[in-house]
Amino acid sequence: MKLFIFRLFLLITVLSSGSLIAAANGFFGKGSGKSQDTTTFVPPYAEDNQRCFKCHGQAMYEYTNEKLGRKIKAMMFSERIIDKDEFYKSNHRNFSCTDCHSTEYANWPHSGELRMEQKLICLDCHGGDEKFAQYHFEEIEADYKQSVHFKMEEDGFTCWKCHNPHSYKISERNLKNVKETVAYDNAICLNCHANFDRFKLLTDRLEIDIIKKHEWLPNQAAHFANVRCIECHTKINNNVPVSHQIMPKDQAVRRCNECHSQNSILMASLYKFEAKQDRRDGFLNGVILKESYVIGANRNKYLNILSLIIFAGVIGVVGFHTLLRLRKK
């Protein structure tokens, strides 16, 4: 009897070691931290920017034509309409419009020559800046220059074809917002690849049917909802947050085991954030797994608690049995 209990105790101890630490992390970890500050954001250049939003923030604008001596109402070109609410939620919300655009835009009516103004790109502001070193903008540019998109640069392809400077925002990925990240990032690709009017601005190719092109993909809807386009269409670069080297279509991922395996490429792209979490699955797993996924090693929190209860029960039985033996002697 004693030998059986000892073996059972040893087995559960080994199986539960990772679970115990994971459960403790769950009870005493970051989950008990303070909530984030929800103070309403106050734009530093709201008054200056309002001069621009007065016209560019709506579909119709009005101005006085001094030559005709009367007011004129006109429709704003759709590409020039900026959503003010989205701008003040974006990464650039602290900017004044004239930080990126010529100060001459403060004058009305605008000079026609301003339309030919050279637009800034990401590196014009972020290149060589230590404050943004963690994002590796220089490496992103090197990545992009090997991309199929770079070949279209002479036709006007820039950072802004994918990242709208007036609304682009980035948030840290976590287990709760993966699907939102997938939807947001895929919308960037589909903005051209599912919108033929935008697509033909950069190429003379015929319209692409995204659904038909991916009809070989099993359970297509589930893949589109849970995986980003770039997971299959970019070359992995561990030095940048998101790979920007879009590969030719004949080099896209097509083999199931490249994602559905222990060495899944998703752990180096979509789920890269997991490797940086505070040993969510216990110290042992955090050290061994690093950037890989092993079925059964990433534990369920309810099973963690159950194993803790079983472990405590075994300890109790052993202790009670020992107490009885001592009393008998």
N, C-alpha and C positions, 0 to 999 in steps of 0.2 A: 504493500500500500504506500509506504513512504517513498519507495523508488518511483512508483507511478506518479505521485504528486510532484516529486522533484523534477521528473522529466517534463511533465505538463508545465510546471512553473518556468523551466528553462526555455521551452519552446515558445511560450507566450511572451516571455521577456525579450527574446530575439526578434519575434515578429512585431512586437509593440514598441520597440525602442524608437524607431522613427516616428511612430504615431504619437508617442508621449510628448516628444519635443514639439511636434507640429501642433498638438492640442494645447500645450502650454503657450506656444506662440499665439494661438488663436485667442486664449483667455487674457494674456498679458501683453500682447504685441501692439502693433500700431492701430488696431481697431479701436482702442480706447482714447485715441488722440482727440484734440479739440477740433471743432468744426471750423471750416474756413470762413474768413471774413466775407460778409455779403454786402458790404457797403456799396451803394450805387456809384458807378464809375462817373467821374466828372472829366469830360474832355478838356485838355489844357488849351486847345485852340478852337474851341467851339464857336466863338464869335467870329474869328477870321474865316473859318471854314463855312460858316453859314452864308457868306456872300456867294460861295460857289454852289452850295446846296439849294439856294433860292431858285436857281435855274436847273442845275444838274441833278437835283433830288426829286424831280417830278417829270411826268410825260409831256407837260405843256408849260411853256414859259411866255412871259410878256415883257416887252421893252418898248421904249419910245424911239421912234424913227425921227431924228431931228430934221432930216431933209423933207420928209412928208408932213412933219408936224403932227403926228398922231401916234397912238399906241398900236403896236402890232402884237398879235398872238400867233405863236408858232408851236409846232410839235418838236420835241427834243428827239434827236436821233437816238434809237434804242441803245446803241453801244456807248453813248455818253451819259446815260442815266445811272446815277450812283445811289444805291440804297443806303441812306444815312444810318439806319439802325444796324445794318450789317457791317458798315464801316467801323462803327464804334464798338463792335464786338470782335473786330479783326486784330491781327498782330500789329497793324500799323495805326491803331486808334489814337496813339499819342502824337501823331504827326499833324503838321499843318499841310494843306494842299500844296502850298508853294515850297515845301521841303523837297518835293519831287518834281513839281512843275514850275515853269518859269514864273518869276515874280511879275512878269508882264501880264499874266492872266488876271491880276488884280484890277487891270484897266478894262473898261467896257466902252465900246464893243471890242472884242478880241481881234488882234491883228491876224489876218489870214496866214501869215508866215509861221505863226505859232503851231499850226497843225503839222508842220514839218519838223517840229522839235524832236531831237534825239531822245528816246526814252531811256531811263536808267534801267539797269539790270541788277540782280541781287548783289553781285560782287562790287558794284560801284559804291555800295554803302557797307556791306558786311565783309568785304575782302580785307584780310589783314587786321581785323578788329578782334582784340583779345576777349572782349565781352561775349563774342559769338563763336569763339574757338571750338566750343563743344559741339557745334553743328557741322564743322568741317566744310565750310562753303567752298574752299579751294579744291578739296577732293571731290565735292559734288560736281563742280564745273569740269574737272578732268573726267569724271564718270560720264557726264553729259556729252562731252566732245567725242566719246566713242559710241554714242547712241545713234540710232537710225534717225532720230529727230534732228540731230545736229546737221545732217545733210540738207535739211530744209531751211537752214538759217538764212540763206540769201533770199528766200521767199518771205521772210518776215517771222520765222519761228524764234521765239525768245522764251524766257522764263514765264512771261505773262500769258502765253498761250495755254499754259496749264494752271498757273497760280495767279488768280485775279488779285492784284495788289490792293484793291479796295475792299476785299472781303475775305482774303485768305487768312485762315487761322489754324493753328496746330495745337493739339493737346496731347498730354502724355497718355500712351495706351495702357490699359489695365484690363483685368478680367471682365469688368462690367461694361466697357465701352468698345469691345472689339468689333461688334456688328456695326456700330455707328461709324467706326473708323473705316471699315470695309465699304460701307455705303458712300461715305464722304469721298474717299479716295477714288472709288470706281466712277463716281460722278464726274471727276476731273477728266478721266479718260473718255467717258461717253459724251462729254461736252462737244467733242469733235467726231469721235468714231461712231456716234449714233445720231449726229446732227449733220446732215449732208451739206447744208448751207455753209457751215463753218469748215467742214472737211475739204470742200472744193476750193477754199481760199488758199490752200497750201499744196494741192495736188490736182492733177488732171485725171486721176484714176476714177473708175466707176464707183458708185456707192457700195459700201460693204454691208452685208447683212450679218450682224454680229451673231444672231441666233443660229443661222445656217452655218456660219464658219466654225461654230463650236458644237455642231450636232454630234460629233464623235464623242463628246464629253459625257460620261455616264452621270445620271441625276444632275442634269445641267443647272436646274433652278437652285438646288442646294449649293452647288459650287459658286454660282454667281452671288448668292446671299452671304456666303461665309468666307470667301477668299477674294483678295484683291487681284485685279488684272496684272499688276506688277509682280505678283508672286511667280507667275509662269512666264512673264515676258521680259524680265530683267535678269542681269547677271548679278549674283550676290556679291556685295561688298561690305565686309564687316566693319570697315572704318567709318562708314557714314550711317546716319539714322535710317535713311531710305535710299535704296539704289536708284540711280538715275540713268543707268546704261540700258536703254531699251534695245533688246536684241531683235534681229531679223526674225520674221515669223517662222522660218524653217528651223530656228534654234530654240523655239518655245518649248516649255516642259510639256511632255505628253505621257510619260510613264507614271503609272499610279504610285509605284514604290518610291518615287522621288519625294513624295509628300507623306504617303501612308507607310512610314517605316520608323525604326528607332532613330535613324539619322535624318529625320525629315528636314527638308530645306525650309519649312515654315518656321522652324526654331531659330533660323538665322535671318528671318525677315518679319513676318507678321507677329510672331510670338517671341521676338528678340527680347522684349521687355521682361519676360519671365526670368531670364537669367540674371536680371538685376534686382529682382525682388528679394526681400529679406528672408531667404531660406523658407519660403512658404510651405514646403513639404518636409521640413526637418533638416537638421544640420547635415546628416549623412547623405540624404538625397541631394541637397544643395551642392555638396562637394563632388559627388559622383556624377550627377546628371549634367550639371553646367548648362550646355545649350542643346541637350538632346531630350527626347521624350521616351519614357519606357512605360508600357502599359502595366498598371499595377503599382508602380513606384510612386506615381502622383496620387496621393491618397484622398479618399473622401472624408470630409470633416466629421460626418456622422459615424463612420466606421472608426475614426480616430477616437471619438468619445467612447464608443462601445468597447473598443479594445482596452481603453483606460479603465473602464468599469470592470471588465473581466479580469484585468491584471490586479486591480485592487481586491476583487473577490478572491482570487487565488491566494494572494498574500494573507487575507483574512482567514481563509481555511487553514493554511499552513500554520499561522500564528495560533489559531484556536486549537488545532491538533497538538501543537507543541505544548501549549498551556495544560491541556488535559494530561499529557504524558508526564509532565513535571509534577502535577498534582498527585498522579497515581503513584509516582515513585516516593 
